Amino acid sequence: MEIPASVLEATNADATTFAGELRILAAVKFYEMARLSSSKAAELAGMSRVEFLLNLGKYQVFPLAQELQELEVENVSSYKN
């Protein structure tokens, strides 16, 4: 992916650093949107799953949100039965 020099200057980052940040941001967003599991998002971000989950707070994303939603659905289903 080519990143315009003006964008790199505006973010005060070199191309490698900026690309790494983009990978992490994409991983966080895909996780937040439930398009990737935490383990796959961590793989995209280039870090361990635990490290990824611990870093979600920096991006104001609640870790394990998907897991909690699944538990809520299971609880609602069990109450209906």
C-alpha positions in Angstrom: 0.0 0.0 0.0 1.4 3.4 -0.9 1.0 6.0 1.7 1.3 9.7 0.6 4.3 11.5 1.9 2.0 14.3 3.2 0.1 11.7 5.4 3.4 10.4 6.8 4.5 14.0 7.5 1.2 14.8 9.2 1.4 11.7 11.4 5.1 12.2 12.0 5.8 8.5 11.2 7.9 6.6 8.7 6.2 4.2 6.2 7.0 1.1 8.3 5.7 2.5 11.5 2.6 3.9 9.9 1.9 0.5 8.2 2.2 -1.3 11.5 -0.3 1.2 13.1 -2.7 0.6 10.2 -2.5 -3.2 10.8 -3.3 -2.8 14.5 -6.1 -0.3 13.8 -7.6 -2.6 11.2 -7.4 -5.5 13.5 -9.1 -3.6 16.3 -11.9 -2.4 14.1 -12.5 -5.9 12.5 -12.6 -7.3 16.1 -15.0 -4.6 17.2 -17.3 -5.3 14.3 -17.1 -9.0 15.0 -15.6 -9.7 11.6 -12.5 -11.3 13.2 -12.1 -13.3 16.4 -9.6 -12.0 19.0 -7.1 -14.6 17.9 -7.4 -13.7 14.2 -7.3 -10.0 14.9 -4.2 -10.5 17.0 -2.6 -12.4 14.2 -3.4 -9.5 11.8 -2.0 -7.0 14.3 1.2 -9.1 14.6 0.9 -9.8 18.4 -0.2 -12.5 20.8 -3.9 -12.8 21.6 -3.3 -11.7 25.2 -1.3 -8.7 24.1 -4.0 -7.8 21.6 -6.7 -8.0 24.3 -4.7 -6.0 26.7 -4.2 -3.2 24.2 -7.9 -2.9 23.2 -8.4 -0.3 26.0 -6.1 2.1 24.1 -8.7 2.1 21.3 -11.7 2.3 23.7 -12.8 -1.2 22.7 -14.0 -3.5 25.5 -12.0 -6.7 25.4 -14.1 -9.9 25.1 -17.2 -7.9 24.0 -18.0 -10.7 21.5 -17.7 -13.3 24.1 -20.1 -11.4 26.4 -22.6 -10.9 23.6 -22.5 -14.7 23.0 -23.1 -15.4 26.7 -26.0 -12.9 26.8 -27.6 -14.7 23.8 -27.1 -18.0 25.5 -28.7 -16.7 28.7 -31.7 -15.3 27.0 -32.2 -18.6 25.1 -31.9 -20.6 28.3 -34.6 -18.4 30.0 -37.0 -19.0 27.2 -36.7 -22.8 27.5 
